[in-house]
Amino acid sequence: KEEESGNDFKEEVPAAKNVNPSGTAKRRIAGTLLPVDEDILREMDMPAVEATRTYRKWLTLSDGEELTYNQTYTKGLEGDDWNLKK
């Protein structure tokens, strides 16, 4: 630990190893930040997402109708359009 001023300390934390004994999925290392919606939007290929069969089907639904794609999305429900795109 390195003292900066007063009671403030700066501590260097060694990089954690990505341990995945099953080898089937990436593990999120504790302390890492999840991407925020702005980051996701900036990196998303929106025309490609909107061209998918699933999203085109979503557009044909009326408010209140449900679409199941890994989870259930309800047309007209706040946030479900964005969550489906993600």
Backbone hydrogen bonds in HBPLUS format (Angstrom, degrees):
<---DONOR---> <-ACCEPTOR-->    atom                        ^
c    i                          cat <-CA-CA->   ^        H-A-AA   ^      H-
h    n   atom  resd res      DA  || num        DHA   H-A  angle D-A-AA Bond
n    s   type  num  typ     dist DA aas  dist angle  dist       angle   num
A0002-GLU N   A0010-LYS O   3.24 MM   8  5.53 162.1  2.27 150.5 155.7     1
A0010-LYS N   A0002-GLU O   3.23 MM   8  5.53 166.3  2.25 152.5 156.7     2
A0004-GLU N   A0008-ASP O   3.32 MM   4  5.90 174.8  2.32 152.4 152.7     3
A0008-ASP N   A0005-SER O   3.12 MM   3  5.69 164.4  2.14 140.4 140.7     4
A0023-GLY N   A0020-ASN O   3.10 MM   3  5.36 129.7  2.36 105.4 118.5     5
A0032-THR N   A0029-ILE O   3.03 MM   3  5.82 156.5  2.09 146.6 147.6     6
A0039-ASP N   A0036-VAL O   2.97 MM   3  5.40 122.6  2.31 110.1 123.9     7
A0040-ILE N   A0036-VAL O   3.08 MM   4  6.42 160.4  2.12 154.8 160.9     8
A0041-LEU N   A0037-ASP O   2.83 MM   4  5.99 164.2  1.86 153.1 157.3     9
A0042-ARG N   A0038-GLU O   3.00 MM   4  6.10 157.5  2.05 142.7 148.7    10
A0043-GLU N   A0039-ASP O   3.14 MM   4  6.33 148.5  2.24 144.9 152.4    11
A0044-MET N   A0040-ILE O   2.90 MM   4  5.89 122.2  2.24 142.8 158.5    12
A0044-MET N   A0041-LEU O   3.30 MM   3  5.07 141.8  2.45  92.8 103.5    13
A0048-ALA N   A0045-ASP O   3.02 MM   3  5.43 119.7  2.39 108.8 123.5    14
A0049-VAL N   A0045-ASP O   3.00 MM   4  6.31 156.3  2.06 154.3 162.0    15
A0050-GLU N   A0046-MET O   2.89 MM   4  6.06 169.6  1.90 162.3 164.3    16
A0051-ALA N   A0047-PRO O   3.07 MM   4  6.08 122.3  2.41 132.8 146.2    17
A0051-ALA N   A0048-ALA O   3.25 MM   3  5.09 139.8  2.43  91.8 103.1    18
A0052-THR N   A0049-VAL O   3.22 MM   3  5.59 165.6  2.24 110.9 115.3    19
A0056-ARG N   A0052-THR O   2.99 MM   4  6.21 161.6  2.03 155.3 160.9    20
A0057-LYS N   A0053-ARG O   2.92 MM   4  6.10 154.7  1.98 149.1 155.9    21
A0058-TRP N   A0054-THR O   2.98 MM   4  6.23 154.0  2.05 144.7 152.1    22
A0059-LEU N   A0055-TYR O   3.02 MM   4  6.33 149.5  2.11 146.6 153.6    23
A0060-THR N   A0057-LYS O   3.04 MM   3  5.31 137.9  2.22 103.6 115.3    24
A0061-LEU N   A0058-TRP O   3.18 MM   3  5.49 153.6  2.25 107.8 115.5    25
A0065-GLU N   A0062-SER O   3.04 MM   3  5.73 164.7  2.07 141.1 144.4    26
A0064-GLY N   A0075-LYS O   2.77 MM  11  5.31 175.5  1.77 143.2 143.7    27
A0075-LYS N   A0065-GLU O   2.86 MM  10  5.58 162.5  1.89 176.5 172.0    28
A0067-LEU N   A0073-TYR O   2.80 MM   6  5.21 154.9  1.86 152.1 160.0    29
A0073-TYR N   A0067-LEU O   2.78 MM   6  5.21 169.1  1.79 156.3 159.9    30
A0069-TYR N   A0071-GLN O   2.84 MM   2  5.15 159.0  1.88 155.9 152.9    31
A0077-LEU N   A0074-THR O   3.04 MM   3  5.54 162.1  2.07 133.5 136.8    32
A0080-ASP N   A0077-LEU O   3.12 MM   3  5.78 163.3  2.14 136.5 141.7    33
A0083-ASN N   A0079-GLY O   2.91 MM   4  6.09 162.9  1.94 153.1 158.6    34
A0084-LEU N   A0080-ASP O   2.97 MM   4  6.00 152.4  2.05 141.6 148.1    35
A0085-LYS N   A0081-ASP O   3.11 MM   4  6.38 155.1  2.17 145.0 151.8    36
A0086-LYS N   A0082-TRP O   2.97 MM   4  6.27 148.8  2.07 149.7 158.5    37
